[in-house]
Structures are given as structure tokens and as C-alpha cells.
């Protein structure tokens, strides 16, 4: 995934993988505790609202990793977000990397 390929200077790929895994674990726990929520944009893209130590991981990358891992906390948060937004998450928008830098105020194409 894209977040796996962005290795900061001076960091080994193994260290980056551990950092990513740790950040995803923190996000999963924050979702389960209700400290972080999912918001579905008008295009069906997702963003995580609330504060979590992301370590340079985008919301779309984190979403994909939690989805692949079968996170029940993510599934429940997405179900709530879809009900609140009145629309479903669009897998095409996730695949395209559509994201927000301001917790869903504005949305940007993948870059």
C-alpha cells in the first residue's frame, strides 16, 4: 500500500512497517473506544475524525489496512457513518485515494 512505500529518511523498511502496524493498532483501538469516528463524504470517500497519532499514514491507507484486517471496530464505525451521511462508502473513491486534510471539510483526488 502507499503508506508502506513512504519511508522517512534514516528509517529502515522494517522499522517503517512496525510504525505503520502500531499506528493502525492505535486507530483500531480509538475507533473501538469511540475516540475516533468515520465520516463519509458526498462522493463516498472516508475520513477519520478525532485525534490519533497517524505517523504519516493517510486516512485512505489506514481504512484499507483495517478493512483487509477485518476490523469489527471499523465495520461498526462505517455503519454509523453511512447511516448519518445517508450514503454508502464508495470503493471506487477509496481505490482512487480521494481524501480530506481537514476532517471532511474539503476533499481531494488521490496524490
C-alpha positions, -999 to 999 in steps of 0.1 A, spaced: 0 0 0 11 36 -5 19 41 32 43 12 30 64 29 3 69 63 20 98 55 42 112 86 60 149 93 57 170 73 81 143 47 87 145 11 75 116 -7 58 113 -30 88 111 -1 112 85 17 90 64 -15 89 64 -16 127 55 21 129 26 16 105 13 -15 123 15 4 156 -4 34 142 -31 11 127 -35 -7 160 -39 27 178 -65 37 153 -84 5 157 -85 9 195 -95 45 191 -124 35 168 -135 8 193 -134 34 222 -153 60 201 -124 85 203 -122 85 165 -151 83 142 -156 77 104 -171 104 82 -184 96 47 -181 124 22 -205 133 -5 -185 112 -30 -184 82 -7 -148 88 4 -139 84 41 -120 103 66 -113 96 103 -124 125 126 -108 129 160 -72 127 170 -49 97 165 -12 95 161 -11 87 124 27 87 119 23 99 83 -4 74 73 -33 87 52 -69 80 61 -74 60 29 -44 38 36 -55 33 72 -90 25 60 -77 -1 35 -55 -17 61 -83 -20 87 -106 -33 60 -82 -60 50 -76 -69 87 -114 -74 91 -116 -48 119 -150 -50 136 -144 -15 151 -141 -2 115 -172 -20 103 -193 -6 132 -179 29 127 -186 28 90 -221 15 95 -228 45 118 -211 70 94 -231 56 64 -264 59 84 -255 95 94 -245 105 59 -273 88 41 -248 72 16 -225 42 14 -187 42 12 -178 40 -24 -149 15 -30 -140 34 -62 -133 66 -42 -112 46 -18 -93 30 -46 -87 64 -62 -73 77 -30 -99 105 -25 -91 121 9 -95 151 31 -69 171 50 -94 189 72 -116 161 86 -140 162 58 -144 199 51 -129 196 17 -120 166 -4 -90 160 -28 -82 135 -55 -55 110 -47 -20 123 -49 
